[in-house]
Amino acid sequence: MGTKGTPGRGRAGDAYRRVIGLTGPLLPCVSFLGRLPTATIQFGSVLLVARTHGSLTTAGLTGGALALGEVVCGPLVGRLADRHGQRTVVLAFSLVNAVAVTVLVAGALAGLPAPALVVLGAVAGATVPLVGPLARARLVALARRSGASEATVGAALSFESTLDELSFVLGPALVGLAAVLAHPAYAMAAAAALVATCGTAFALHPTSHATNPAGEDPGRPADPPVRGRAVAPGDPPAHARVEVVPPGSPSPVPAVPAVPGPLRTRLPRPPMPPGVPGLFAALALQGAVFGACQAGITALTGRLGQADQAGLVYAAMGVMSAVAGLAMAAVPERVGARTRWRLATGAALALSLPLLGTTGLPALYAVVTVLGVAYAPHLITVFGLLERSVAPSRLAETMGVATSALVGGQALAVAVTGRLAETHGPTAAFAVASAAAGLTFVLALTVRPATYAGGPGNALHARVPDGPDDPHRGAVL
């Protein structure tokens, strides 16, 4: 545990050491570099086409098509990973995406017409390998299979969200630097090289077997026994809460025999629980907050004659969000997930309101940096609630849909609030950000996501109670 006087810091450090112990030091490095191109090509495609064609309209259409392709096809990539395992899917999409980005760069440099660039942008977005969401699913699977505590699973989600935040801060910064020093094409070419090499390394890493479909991992150790009611012939799929029995501990009832691999792979996909769409909506609204803040920051810095500061202001918010995400591992377990969700969304609403009266650059830096404190905790909590709510066989697909909701909400908000900021000033964009934060808070107060509890085949996905107010706390069915 932590040193005297710093129990939270020590608890967080211990949790992150356990997380790294699940993967080894190589996988986080590879997954970070593998997800960096996703943050690079969105902004990079806009700067590239604007430079080569001299048209912001064509640049915007190309970047929008790229975002739309990612939003539409992201869930498909996740579903394919659930069905066929991450190794094959990530490897194929990484290589295809590297080719697609390269062709987009070549097409822009060759002066292809706008419709062709829009199509190439859509293909580049549709083939994004989703290294970030799949890394999150893989790390959670490793934690569940090792019998890790909920604190370790939470630290894993915090760690992954921090890597996401850092990539989305560093990616646009690298593109901007390349554009100033040379040409955006260099940043796009580097993104293609990274997704080909690091995406491949992520796909082929030995931990990829952790997300193989049930019954298709010959090296997988036997599932631990499960306490629970024995499944009688003809029973429907079980939805009772189950409890993982640590190896070597006594079990008061006989272990439920594992379902044979071939049979398990033919089971129908479980449906999404009722509370999951509300979580997806919360992520879409969070994306809208990002997009509206981005538009407002751009408009205000432009009005102040400091347009080159927009990226730095947005980066300051991202860095603070990443720091807050890392600190989430120090939050005591007694603070349940739903409580964290309400606190994070309430804080985002309260901290966004000062934006409405912000008129100067120093105040903008201060308000936006403080606002970043609420972002990562919200994302980490919602991803954690999603992981608790869905069946393991749909985890990668769920992470893909969640990422699509976040990206889609941001892209739509940038398009809408960008025009609002041009006609009515930055305050209009900031008002949309506060309204979206308010709606997210309402969702956190009203949506009650269920905790998934699978049948014997999903024993490793069993849940511990979510805080002292959990009505099922201590129950073993």
C-alpha positions as CSV (number, residue, x, y, z in Angstrom):
1,M,0.0,0.0,0.0
2,G,1.0,3.6,-0.2
3,T,3.5,5.4,2.0
4,K,2.3,7.1,5.1
5,G,0.5,10.3,4.3
6,T,-0.2,9.4,0.6
7,P,-2.5,6.4,0.7
8,G,-4.3,7.5,-2.5
9,R,-1.0,7.9,-4.5
10,G,0.3,4.6,-3.2
11,R,-3.0,2.8,-4.0
12,A,-2.9,4.2,-7.6
13,G,0.8,3.2,-8.0
14,D,0.1,-0.3,-6.9
15,A,-2.9,-0.6,-9.2
16,Y,-0.9,0.5,-12.2
17,R,1.9,-1.9,-11.4
18,R,-0.7,-4.7,-11.4
19,V,-2.0,-3.5,-14.7
20,I,1.4,-3.4,-16.4
21,G,2.0,-6.8,-14.8
22,L,-0.9,-8.2,-16.9
23,T,0.6,-7.1,-20.2
24,G,4.3,-6.5,-19.8
25,P,5.8,-3.1,-20.8
26,L,5.7,-3.7,-24.5
27,L,2.0,-3.9,-25.2
28,P,1.2,-0.4,-23.8
29,C,3.9,1.2,-25.9
30,V,2.7,-0.6,-29.0
31,S,-0.9,0.1,-28.4
32,F,-0.2,3.8,-27.8
33,L,1.8,4.2,-31.0
34,G,-0.8,2.1,-32.8
35,R,-3.7,4.4,-31.8
36,L,-1.7,7.6,-32.5
37,P,-2.6,7.5,-36.3
38,T,-6.3,7.6,-35.5
39,A,-5.8,11.0,-33.8
40,T,-3.4,12.1,-36.6
41,I,-5.3,11.4,-39.8
42,Q,-8.5,13.2,-38.9
43,F,-6.8,16.6,-38.4
44,G,-4.1,15.8,-40.9
45,S,-6.5,15.1,-43.8
46,V,-8.0,18.5,-43.3
47,L,-4.6,20.3,-43.3
48,L,-3.3,18.2,-46.2
49,V,-6.2,18.9,-48.5
50,A,-6.4,22.5,-47.5
51,R,-2.7,22.8,-48.4
52,T,-2.8,20.9,-51.7
53,H,-6.2,22.2,-53.0
54,G,-6.5,25.6,-51.3
55,S,-10.1,24.9,-50.4
56,L,-11.4,24.7,-46.9
57,T,-14.7,23.2,-48.2
58,T,-12.9,20.3,-49.9
59,A,-10.8,19.8,-46.8
60,G,-13.8,19.8,-44.5
61,L,-15.7,17.3,-46.7
62,T,-12.7,15.0,-46.8
63,G,-12.2,15.2,-43.1
64,G,-15.9,14.7,-42.5
65,A,-16.0,11.7,-44.8
66,L,-13.1,10.2,-42.9
67,A,-14.9,10.7,-39.5
68,L,-18.1,9.3,-41.0
69,G,-16.3,6.2,-42.2
70,E,-14.9,5.6,-38.8
71,V,-18.2,6.1,-37.1
72,V,-20.1,3.8,-39.4
73,C,-17.6,1.0,-39.6
74,G,-16.2,1.1,-36.0
75,P,-18.9,-1.2,-34.6
76,L,-18.3,-3.6,-37.5
77,V,-14.6,-3.9,-36.6
78,G,-15.5,-4.6,-33.0
79,R,-18.0,-7.2,-34.0
80,L,-15.5,-9.0,-36.3
81,A,-13.0,-8.9,-33.4
82,D,-15.5,-10.6,-31.1
83,R,-16.3,-13.3,-33.6
84,H,-12.9,-14.0,-35.1
85,G,-10.4,-12.7,-32.5
86,Q,-8.3,-9.6,-32.5
87,R,-5.2,-11.0,-34.1
88,T,-6.7,-11.6,-37.6
89,V,-9.0,-8.5,-37.6
90,V,-6.5,-6.0,-36.4
91,L,-3.8,-7.3,-38.6
92,A,-6.0,-7.1,-41.7
93,F,-7.4,-3.6,-40.9
94,S,-4.0,-2.2,-40.0
95,L,-2.4,-3.1,-43.3
96,V,-5.5,-2.0,-45.3
97,N,-5.7,1.3,-43.4
98,A,-2.0,2.0,-44.1
99,V,-2.6,1.5,-47.8
100,A,-5.8,3.7,-47.7
101,V,-4.0,6.6,-45.9
102,T,-1.1,6.3,-48.3
103,V,-3.5,6.5,-51.3
104,L,-5.3,9.5,-49.8
105,V,-2.0,11.3,-49.4
106,A,-0.9,10.4,-53.0
107,G,-4.3,11.5,-54.3
108,A,-4.2,14.9,-52.5
109,L,-0.6,15.5,-53.8
110,A,-1.7,14.5,-57.3
111,G,-4.5,17.0,-57.3
112,L,-7.4,14.6,-57.5
113,P,-10.9,16.2,-57.7
114,A,-12.9,16.7,-54.5
115,P,-15.3,13.7,-55.0
116,A,-12.4,11.3,-55.3
117,L,-10.8,12.7,-52.2
118,V,-14.0,12.4,-50.3
119,V,-14.2,8.7,-51.3
120,L,-10.6,8.1,-50.3
121,G,-11.2,9.8,-47.0
122,A,-14.2,7.6,-46.3
123,V,-12.2,4.5,-47.0
124,A,-9.4,5.7,-44.7
125,G,-11.9,6.2,-41.9
126,A,-13.7,2.9,-42.5
127,T,-10.5,0.9,-42.3
128,V,-9.3,2.3,-39.0
129,P,-8.2,-0.7,-36.9
130,L,-9.6,0.7,-33.6
131,V,-6.4,-0.2,-31.7
132,G,-7.6,2.0,-28.7
133,P,-11.0,0.3,-28.1
134,L,-9.6,-3.1,-28.8
135,A,-6.7,-2.5,-26.4
136,R,-9.2,-1.6,-23.7
137,A,-11.2,-4.8,-24.4
138,R,-8.0,-6.9,-24.4
139,L,-6.7,-5.4,-21.1
140,V,-10.0,-5.9,-19.4
141,A,-10.2,-9.5,-20.6
142,L,-6.7,-10.2,-19.3
143,A,-7.7,-8.7,-15.9
144,R,-10.9,-10.8,-15.7
145,R,-9.1,-14.0,-16.7
146,S,-6.5,-13.4,-14.0
147,G,-9.1,-13.0,-11.3
148,A,-8.1,-9.4,-10.7
149,S,-10.1,-7.2,-8.4
150,E,-12.5,-4.5,-9.5
151,A,-9.9,-1.9,-8.5
152,T,-7.4,-3.4,-10.9
153,V,-10.1,-3.5,-13.7
154,G,-10.8,0.2,-12.9
155,A,-7.1,1.0,-13.1
156,A,-6.9,-0.7,-16.4
157,L,-9.7,1.4,-17.8
158,S,-8.1,4.5,-16.3
159,F,-4.8,3.6,-17.9
160,E,-6.3,3.0,-21.4
161,S,-8.3,6.3,-21.2
162,T,-5.1,8.2,-20.3
163,L,-3.4,6.7,-23.4
164,D,-6.3,7.8,-25.5
165,E,-6.2,11.3,-24.1
166,L,-2.4,11.6,-24.7
167,S,-2.8,10.3,-28.3
168,F,-5.5,12.8,-29.1
169,V,-3.3,15.6,-27.7
170,L,-0.1,14.5,-29.3
171,G,-1.5,13.5,-32.7
172,P,-2.9,16.9,-33.8
173,A,0.2,18.6,-32.3
174,L,2.5,16.5,-34.5
175,V,0.4,17.3,-37.5
176,G,0.5,21.0,-36.8
177,L,4.3,20.8,-36.3
178,A,4.8,19.0,-39.6
179,A,2.6,21.6,-41.3
180,V,4.6,24.5,-40.0
181,L,8.0,22.9,-40.6
182,A,7.4,21.1,-43.9
183,H,4.1,19.7,-45.2
184,P,1.1,17.8,-43.6
185,A,1.8,14.9,-46.0
186,Y,4.8,14.0,-43.9
187,A,2.6,13.5,-40.8
188,M,0.1,11.5,-42.8
189,A,2.9,9.3,-44.2
190,A,4.2,8.8,-40.7
191,A,0.7,7.8,-39.6
192,A,0.5,5.2,-42.3
193,A,3.8,3.8,-41.3
194,L,2.9,3.6,-37.6
195,V,-0.4,1.9,-38.2
196,A,1.3,-0.7,-40.4
197,T,4.1,-1.5,-38.0
198,C,2.6,-0.9,-34.6
199,G,-0.9,-2.1,-35.6
200,T,0.7,-5.3,-36.8
201,A,2.7,-5.6,-33.6
202,F,-0.4,-5.1,-31.5
203,A,-2.2,-7.7,-33.5
204,L,0.5,-10.3,-33.1
205,H,1.3,-9.7,-29.5
206,P,1.0,-12.8,-27.4
207,T,-1.8,-11.3,-25.3
208,S,-4.1,-11.3,-28.4
209,H,-5.3,-14.8,-27.4
210,A,-7.1,-13.2,-24.4
211,T,-10.0,-12.1,-26.6
212,N,-10.3,-15.2,-28.8
213,P,-13.9,-16.4,-29.1
214,A,-14.8,-19.1,-26.5
215,G,-13.6,-22.5,-27.5
216,E,-11.1,-21.2,-30.0
217,D,-8.1,-20.7,-27.7
218,P,-6.2,-24.0,-27.3
219,G,-3.8,-22.4,-24.9
220,R,-6.5,-21.0,-22.6
221,P,-6.4,-22.4,-19.1
222,A,-9.4,-24.1,-17.7
223,D,-12.1,-21.8,-16.4
224,P,-12.3,-21.7,-12.6
225,P,-15.2,-23.4,-11.0
226,V,-18.3,-21.4,-10.3
227,R,-20.6,-21.4,-7.3
228,G,-24.2,-21.4,-8.3
229,R,-27.3,-23.4,-9.2
230,A,-26.5,-26.3,-11.4
231,V,-27.9,-25.9,-14.9
232,A,-30.5,-28.5,-15.7
233,P,-31.1,-29.9,-19.2
234,G,-33.3,-27.6,-21.2
235,D,-32.7,-24.6,-19.0
236,P,-32.6,-21.3,-20.9
237,P,-29.3,-19.3,-20.9
238,A,-28.5,-18.4,-17.3
239,H,-28.7,-14.7,-16.2
240,A,-28.0,-15.3,-12.5
241,R,-25.2,-13.6,-10.7
242,V,-22.2,-15.9,-10.3
243,E,-19.1,-15.8,-8.3
244,V,-15.6,-16.9,-9.3
245,V,-14.0,-19.3,-6.9
246,P,-10.3,-18.7,-6.4
247,P,-8.1,-21.7,-7.1
248,G,-7.8,-23.9,-4.1
249,S,-10.7,-22.5,-2.1
250,P,-13.5,-24.8,-1.0
251,S,-16.8,-24.8,-2.9
252,P,-20.0,-25.7,-1.1
253,V,-21.7,-26.9,-4.3
254,P,-20.3,-28.9,-7.1
255,A,-18.7,-26.9,-9.9
256,V,-20.8,-26.4,-13.0
257,P,-19.1,-28.3,-15.9
258,A,-17.8,-26.1,-18.7
259,V,-19.7,-26.1,-21.9
260,P,-17.6,-27.7,-24.6
261,G,-15.9,-25.3,-27.0
262,P,-17.7,-26.1,-30.2
263,L,-21.1,-25.8,-28.5
264,R,-20.2,-22.5,-26.9
265,T,-19.2,-21.0,-30.2
266,R,-22.7,-21.7,-31.6
267,L,-24.6,-20.0,-28.8
268,P,-26.5,-16.9,-30.1
269,R,-25.1,-13.5,-29.3
270,P,-26.7,-12.1,-26.1
271,P,-28.7,-8.9,-26.6
272,M,-27.5,-5.6,-25.4
273,P,-29.0,-4.8,-22.0
274,P,-31.6,-2.0,-21.8
275,G,-29.3,0.5,-20.0
276,V,-26.5,0.3,-22.7
277,P,-28.1,2.8,-25.2
278,G,-28.2,5.4,-22.4
279,L,-24.5,4.9,-21.9
280,F,-23.9,5.3,-25.7
281,A,-26.0,8.5,-25.6
282,A,-23.8,9.8,-22.8
283,L,-20.7,9.2,-24.8
284,A,-22.2,10.9,-27.9
285,L,-23.1,13.9,-25.7
286,Q,-19.6,13.9,-24.3
287,G,-18.3,14.0,-27.9
288,A,-20.6,17.0,-28.5
289,V,-19.1,18.8,-25.5
290,F,-15.6,18.2,-27.0
291,G,-16.7,19.4,-30.4
292,A,-18.5,22.5,-29.2
293,C,-15.6,23.4,-27.0
294,Q,-13.2,23.0,-29.9
295,A,-15.4,25.3,-32.1
296,G,-15.7,27.9,-29.3
297,I,-12.0,27.9,-28.5
298,T,-11.2,28.3,-32.2
299,A,-13.6,31.1,-32.6
300,L,-12.6,33.0,-29.4
301,T,-8.8,32.7,-30.1
302,G,-9.5,33.9,-33.7
303,R,-11.5,36.9,-32.4
304,L,-8.6,37.8,-30.1
305,G,-6.1,37.6,-32.9
306,Q,-4.4,34.6,-31.4
307,A,-5.7,31.8,-33.7
308,D,-2.4,29.9,-33.3
309,Q,-3.2,29.4,-29.6
310,A,-6.3,27.3,-30.2
311,G,-4.4,24.1,-30.4
312,L,-2.5,24.8,-27.3
313,V,-5.6,25.7,-25.3
314,Y,-7.3,22.4,-26.4
315,A,-4.1,20.5,-25.6
316,A,-4.0,22.0,-22.1
317,M,-7.5,20.6,-21.5
318,G,-6.4,17.2,-22.8
319,V,-3.3,17.1,-20.6
320,M,-5.4,17.9,-17.5
321,S,-7.9,15.3,-18.5
322,A,-5.1,12.7,-18.8
323,V,-3.8,13.6,-15.3
324,A,-7.3,13.3,-13.8
325,G,-7.7,9.9,-15.6
326,L,-4.5,8.6,-14.0
327,A,-5.7,9.8,-10.6
328,M,-8.9,7.8,-10.9
329,A,-7.1,4.7,-9.6
330,A,-6.8,6.4,-6.3
331,V,-10.6,6.8,-5.8
332,P,-11.8,4.4,-3.0
333,E,-13.7,1.3,-4.2
334,R,-16.6,2.3,-1.8
335,V,-17.4,5.1,-4.3
336,G,-19.6,3.1,-6.7
337,A,-19.6,3.5,-10.4
338,R,-23.0,5.2,-10.6
339,T,-21.9,7.7,-8.0
340,R,-18.8,8.4,-9.9
341,W,-20.8,8.9,-13.1
342,R,-23.1,11.4,-11.4
343,L,-20.2,13.3,-9.8
344,A,-18.2,13.5,-13.1
345,T,-21.1,14.7,-15.2
346,G,-22.2,17.2,-12.5
347,A,-18.7,18.5,-12.3
348,A,-18.6,18.8,-16.1
349,L,-21.8,20.8,-16.1
350,A,-20.7,23.2,-13.3
351,L,-17.2,23.7,-14.7
352,S,-18.5,24.4,-18.2
353,L,-20.7,27.3,-17.2
354,P,-17.8,29.8,-16.7
355,L,-17.1,29.4,-20.4
356,L,-20.2,31.5,-21.2
357,G,-18.5,34.6,-19.6
358,T,-15.0,34.0,-20.9
359,T,-13.7,36.7,-23.1
360,G,-9.9,36.8,-22.7
361,L,-7.1,34.3,-23.4
362,P,-5.7,33.9,-19.8
363,A,-9.3,33.2,-18.6
364,L,-9.9,30.8,-21.4
365,Y,-6.7,28.8,-20.5
366,A,-7.7,28.7,-16.9
367,V,-11.4,27.7,-17.4
368,V,-10.7,25.1,-20.1
369,T,-7.8,23.5,-18.2
370,V,-10.0,23.1,-15.1
371,L,-12.8,21.8,-17.2
372,G,-10.5,19.0,-18.4
373,V,-10.6,17.5,-14.8
374,A,-14.1,16.2,-15.4
375,Y,-13.6,14.6,-18.9
376,A,-11.5,11.5,-18.3
377,P,-13.3,10.5,-15.1
378,H,-16.5,10.5,-17.1
379,L,-15.1,8.5,-20.0
380,I,-13.5,6.0,-17.7
381,T,-16.6,5.5,-15.6
382,V,-18.9,5.0,-18.7
383,F,-16.5,2.6,-20.2
384,G,-16.4,0.7,-16.9
385,L,-20.2,0.6,-16.8
386,L,-20.3,-0.7,-20.3
387,E,-17.8,-3.4,-19.5
388,R,-19.9,-4.4,-16.5
389,S,-23.1,-4.4,-18.6
390,V,-22.4,-6.5,-21.7
391,A,-21.5,-10.1,-22.3
392,P,-17.8,-10.8,-22.9
393,S,-18.7,-12.0,-26.4
394,R,-19.8,-8.5,-27.3
395,L,-17.2,-6.5,-25.4
396,A,-15.1,-5.4,-28.5
397,E,-18.2,-4.5,-30.5
398,T,-19.4,-2.5,-27.5
399,M,-16.1,-0.6,-27.3
400,G,-16.3,0.0,-31.1
401,V,-19.9,1.4,-30.8
402,A,-18.8,3.5,-27.8
403,T,-15.9,5.0,-29.7
404,S,-18.2,5.7,-32.8
405,A,-20.7,7.5,-30.5
406,L,-17.9,9.7,-29.1
407,V,-16.4,10.5,-32.5
408,G,-19.7,11.0,-34.1
409,G,-21.0,13.3,-31.4
410,Q,-17.8,15.4,-31.7
411,A,-17.9,15.6,-35.5
412,L,-21.5,16.6,-35.6
413,A,-21.0,19.2,-32.9
414,V,-18.0,20.7,-34.7
415,A,-20.0,21.0,-37.9
416,V,-23.0,22.6,-36.2
417,T,-21.3,24.8,-33.6
418,G,-18.6,26.0,-36.0
419,R,-21.3,27.7,-38.0
420,L,-23.0,29.0,-34.8
421,A,-19.7,30.5,-33.6
422,E,-19.2,32.2,-37.0
423,T,-22.6,33.8,-36.9
424,H,-23.2,34.4,-33.2
425,G,-19.8,34.3,-31.6
426,P,-18.0,31.8,-29.4
427,T,-20.5,32.1,-26.6
428,A,-23.0,30.3,-28.7
429,A,-20.7,27.3,-29.1
430,F,-19.9,27.3,-25.4
431,A,-23.6,27.3,-24.7
432,V,-24.1,24.2,-26.7
433,A,-21.2,22.6,-24.8
434,S,-22.9,23.4,-21.4
435,A,-26.3,22.2,-22.7
436,A,-24.7,18.9,-23.8
437,A,-23.0,18.6,-20.4
438,G,-26.4,19.2,-18.7
439,L,-28.1,16.4,-20.8
440,T,-25.3,14.1,-19.8
441,F,-25.9,14.8,-16.2
442,V,-29.6,14.1,-16.6
443,L,-28.7,10.7,-18.1
444,A,-26.4,9.9,-15.2
445,L,-29.2,10.7,-12.8
446,T,-31.9,8.6,-14.7
447,V,-30.2,5.7,-16.4
448,R,-29.5,2.6,-14.3
449,P,-27.2,0.3,-16.2
450,A,-27.6,-3.4,-15.2
451,T,-24.7,-5.5,-14.2
452,Y,-24.2,-8.4,-16.6
453,A,-24.0,-11.8,-15.0
454,G,-23.5,-14.5,-17.5
455,G,-23.9,-18.2,-17.3
456,P,-21.2,-20.8,-16.4
457,G,-19.4,-20.2,-19.7
458,N,-18.9,-16.6,-18.7
459,A,-17.6,-17.3,-15.2
460,L,-14.6,-15.0,-15.7
461,H,-16.9,-12.1,-16.2
462,A,-18.5,-12.4,-12.8
463,R,-19.0,-9.1,-10.9
464,V,-18.4,-7.9,-7.5
465,P,-21.0,-5.6,-5.9
466,D,-21.0,-2.0,-7.0
467,G,-20.7,-0.3,-3.6
468,P,-22.6,-0.6,-0.4
469,D,-25.9,0.4,-2.0
470,D,-25.9,-2.6,-4.4
471,P,-29.1,-4.5,-3.5
472,H,-27.4,-7.7,-4.6
473,R,-24.3,-7.2,-2.4
474,G,-23.2,-10.5,-1.0
475,A,-25.8,-12.5,-2.8
476,V,-24.8,-15.8,-4.5
477,L,-27.4,-17.3,-6.7
